[in-house]
């Protein structure tokens, strides 16, 4: 073997070993690093605005990092605290209903006098059956057990969580300062032609934009609006159902209506022969859900995504849900980007193949 080739292979081997060692070193913090990348993308417009106002990039990066920290921790603490309290209340409420064999708080003066009465009486009859009660109680018990285990595991992992959070904040700070330079060097290092590098860069940008602004943020807005509506119209546990609405609003072809529609109907049922004001609350909630909660999706997504709407919603949904299972919360963004990159690389390969055969 020529000396030049031997030196090249040795150098390549050293590089591969160093890359492997580096990967295993950062592997425990991979979620923190990916989370910092996602947050840097979300808050970068704010950083640029602050840079123009302050004219000192270091201070702008520091202020943007602090704002990002507050915008994450304050709502998270509030939601977790409220959701825990409401979940316990919901559990006690269901147990009480099961103890009197009446899952729905509604009684008809005449058996089967209307569709509502038939429906409600059927539900209450089913909830009074012993095997159905056992199954419902098992589901409740499993939910409480899971919540207790998750809470204890979280408490035990607090030192690690704190360390990862600090690493994420430091990475976020330096990404504001040097993120564009790092991104440019990564794209230039790709073993593709310049036009293909541009295609990959645009695809990544479009998917992140569509996922973050067109799906996640719109779903969060729908969840917040749903929570406000549930609170205004006296739906029990509004924060819990707002969180459920947020998750379902993210899924194409499902949407927030799966939560607000039954909630409105149940309010109508509750007041059917007890209080007409509750009936009006249910009707107003149905109108609020159709016009505000679900209507905001049709209003915001076209305006937010615009020309970037060419990113297929199925790609975003499958990538986000798969990324969630593999990487945790940051997978909501990293998952769609990974699938989109795979799709783009296949398209580039097809173009190259057609070019060679032409």
BARO-574454 format. One record per residue (C-alpha): x, z, y. Coordinates in steps of 0.05 Angstrom, whole numbers. Each point is the difference from the previous one (the first is absolute). Last residue first. Layout:
N
east;up;north
X;Z;Y .
...
This chain:
358
east;up;north
-608;-390;225 .
21;41;-61 .
48;44;40 .
-49;11;57 .
-56;16;-48 .
43;53;-32 .
20;28;68 .
-72;4;23 .
-20;34;-65 .
56;51;8 .
-22;14;72 .
-71;10;-24 .
23;48;-55 .
41;38;52 .
-62;5;45 .
-43;29;-56 .
52;52;-17 .
8;18;73 .
-76;8;7 .
-2;45;-61 .
56;44;27 .
-31;2;70 .
-67;19;-29 .
32;59;-38 .
44;24;58 .
-60;12;46 .
-46;44;-42 .
61;19;-40 .
21;46;56 .
-54;49;-24 .
30;7;-71 .
52;-47;-28 .
-27;-24;-67 .
-74;20;2 .
-7;-17;75 .
38;-65;-9 .
-51;-22;-52 .
-57;16;48 .
34;-34;59 .
23;-61;-39 .
-68;-10;-32 .
-37;7;66 .
48;-40;43 .
4;-58;-48 .
-75;2;-8 .
-8;-3;76 .
39;-66;3 .
48;-4;59 .
-27;-59;41 .
-29;52;48 .
66;-4;38 .
-33;-47;51 .
-40;59;28 .
16;65;-37 .
-24;49;53 .
-57;-41;30 .
-26;-26;-67 .
6;70;-31 .
-31;38;58 .
-71;-28;5 .
-17;-11;-73 .
28;69;-18 .
-34;32;61 .
-68;-22;-28 .
9;42;-63 .
5;67;37 .
-36;-19;65 .
-60;-46;-14 .
-16;12;-74 .
23;73;-2 .
-33;19;66 .
-65;-33;-22 .
2;38;-67 .
19;64;37 .
-58;-10;48 .
-48;-6;-59 .
29;62;-33 .
-4;41;64 .
-71;-25;10 .
-19;26;-69 .
34;66;17 .
-43;5;63 .
-63;-12;-43 .
11;67;-34 .
-22;20;-70 .
-37;-56;-35 .
48;-58;5 .
54;40;36 .
49;6;-58 .
-17;-71;-24 .
17;-30;68 .
66;39;0 .
13;-26;-71 .
-11;-71;24 .
50;8;57 .
53;29;-46 .
-13;-54;-53 .
13;-54;54 .
59;36;34 .
43;5;-63 .
-5;-67;-35 .
-6;-32;70 .
74;14;13 .
24;-61;-37 .
-2;-28;-70 .
14;-75;4 .
71;14;25 .
27;71;-10 .
24;34;64 .
-69;25;18 .
-3;37;-67 .
60;43;18 .
-24;14;71 .
-71;15;-23 .
26;52;-50 .
39;33;57 .
-63;0;44 .
-39;29;-59 .
47;60;-3 .
-1;7;76 .
-76;-1;4 .
-10;55;-52 .
-77;2;5 .
-33;-57;40 .
-27;30;65 .
-15;-65;38 .
54;10;52 .
52;24;-51 .
-12;-58;-47 .
3;-49;58 .
66;30;25 .
29;-2;-70 .
-22;-72;-8 .
34;-19;66 .
64;34;-24 .
-4;-36;-67 .
-13;-67;33 .
60;11;45 .
42;18;-61 .
-23;-64;-35 .
18;-41;62 .
69;33;1 .
12;-14;-73 .
-28;-71;-4 .
14;-44;59 .
52;42;36 .
44;24;-57 .
-16;-52;-54 .
-7;-61;45 .
62;18;41 .
41;16;-62 .
-23;-65;-34 .
12;-43;62 .
70;29;13 .
21;-9;-73 .
-26;-72;0 .
34;-17;66 .
67;26;-25 .
-7;-37;-66 .
-17;-66;35 .
58;9;49 .
49;13;-57 .
-27;-63;-33 .
15;-41;63 .
71;29;3 .
14;-17;-73 .
0;57;-50 .
50;49;-28 .
-26;58;44 .
56;32;41 .
-29;-29;64 .
-66;36;-13 .
36;66;-11 .
43;-9;62 .
-61;-13;43 .
-37;60;-28 .
60;47;13 .
6;-25;72 .
-74;8;12 .
0;71;-28 .
59;24;42 .
-29;49;51 .
-71;7;-26 .
28;1;-71 .
46;57;21 .
-59;46;18 .
-39;-20;-62 .
58;16;-45 .
6;69;31 .
-75;11;-7 .
-1;-23;-73 .
60;44;-17 .
-36;60;31 .
-63;-15;-40 .
40;-7;-65 .
32;68;12 .
-67;32;16 .
-32;-29;-62 .
58;24;-43 .
-6;71;28 .
-77;-3;-7 .
2;-20;-74 .
-26;66;-26 .
-57;1;52 .
-19;-72;-18 .
0;16;-74 .
-45;60;12 .
-48;-42;42 .
-3;-56;-51 .
-13;49;-56 .
-57;34;39 .
-30;-68;19 .
3;-24;-72 .
-32;63;-25 .
-56;-5;53 .
-13;-72;-19 .
0;16;-74 .
-50;56;11 .
-45;-46;41 .
2;-54;-53 .
-12;51;-55 .
-59;28;40 .
-30;-69;5 .
8;-12;-74 .
-30;67;-19 .
-59;-11;47 .
-13;-68;-32 .
1;31;-69 .
-48;55;20 .
-51;-44;34 .
-21;25;69 .
42;-53;35 .
-39;-54;-36 .
-67;28;23 .
27;7;71 .
22;-73;1 .
-67;-23;-28 .
-38;42;49 .
40;-30;57 .
-13;-72;-22 .
-74;9;-15 .
-10;38;65 .
35;-53;41 .
-40;-56;-34 .
-64;36;17 .
-50;49;-28 .
41;10;-64 .
-19;73;-7 .
-40;22;60 .
23;49;52 .
71;-27;-8 .
60;45;3 .
68;-14;31 .
66;36;0 .
33;-46;-51 .
38;31;-59 .
-59;43;-19 .
9;37;-66 .
4;68;36 .
71;14;-23 .
18;-73;10 .
-16;4;74 .
44;62;8 .
58;-33;-36 .
-7;-61;45 .
2;43;63 .
60;40;-25 .
40;-64;-13 .
-20;-30;67 .
22;64;36 .
67;-2;-36 .
9;-73;19 .
-18;17;72 .
54;53;6 .
53;-44;-32 .
-20;-60;42 .
4;41;64 .
71;24;-14 .
24;-67;-25 .
-31;-38;58 .
28;47;53 .
70;2;-30 .
1;-76;-7 .
-27;-11;71 .
56;43;29 .
57;-24;-45 .
-3;-76;7 .
-14;-9;75 .
48;57;16 .
57;-31;-39 .
-13;-70;28 .
1;29;71 .
66;36;-15 .
31;-64;-27 .
-24;-39;61 .
30;52;47 .
68;-2;-36 .
2;-77;-3 .
-18;-4;74 .
54;52;16 .
53;-41;-37 .
-24;-66;29 .
7;23;73 .
-39;-45;46 .
-56;52;5 .
-58;-48;13 .
26;-62;-36 .
26;43;-57 .
-67;35;-4 .
-36;-66;-10 .
51;-22;-53 .
-8;66;-37 .
-77;-7;2 .
5;-70;-29 .
47;28;-54 .
-51;53;-22 .
-31;-36;-59 .
64;-36;-23 .
41;63;5 .
-54;38;-39 .
5;-51;-57 .
76;3;-1 .
0;76;3 .
-48;2;-59 .
47;-45;-39 .
58;48;14 .
-40;61;-18 .
-26;-33;-64 .
71;-19;-20 .
27;71;10 .
14;18;-73 .
26;-71;-11 .
51;3;57 .
59;21;-44 .
-23;-41;-60 .
-2;-62;44 .
69;13;29 .
29;8;-70 .
-31;-67;-21 .
24;-35;64 .
70;29;-9 .
2;-24;-73 .
-24;-69;20 .
51;-6;56 .
57;22;-47 .
-22;-51;-51 .
-2;-56;52 .
70;19;24 .
25;-1;-72 .
-34;-67;-12 .
32;-30;63 .
69;27;-17 .
-4;-30;-70 .
-23;-67;29 .
60;-2;47 .
49;20;-54 .
-21;-57;-45 .
-29;19;-68 .
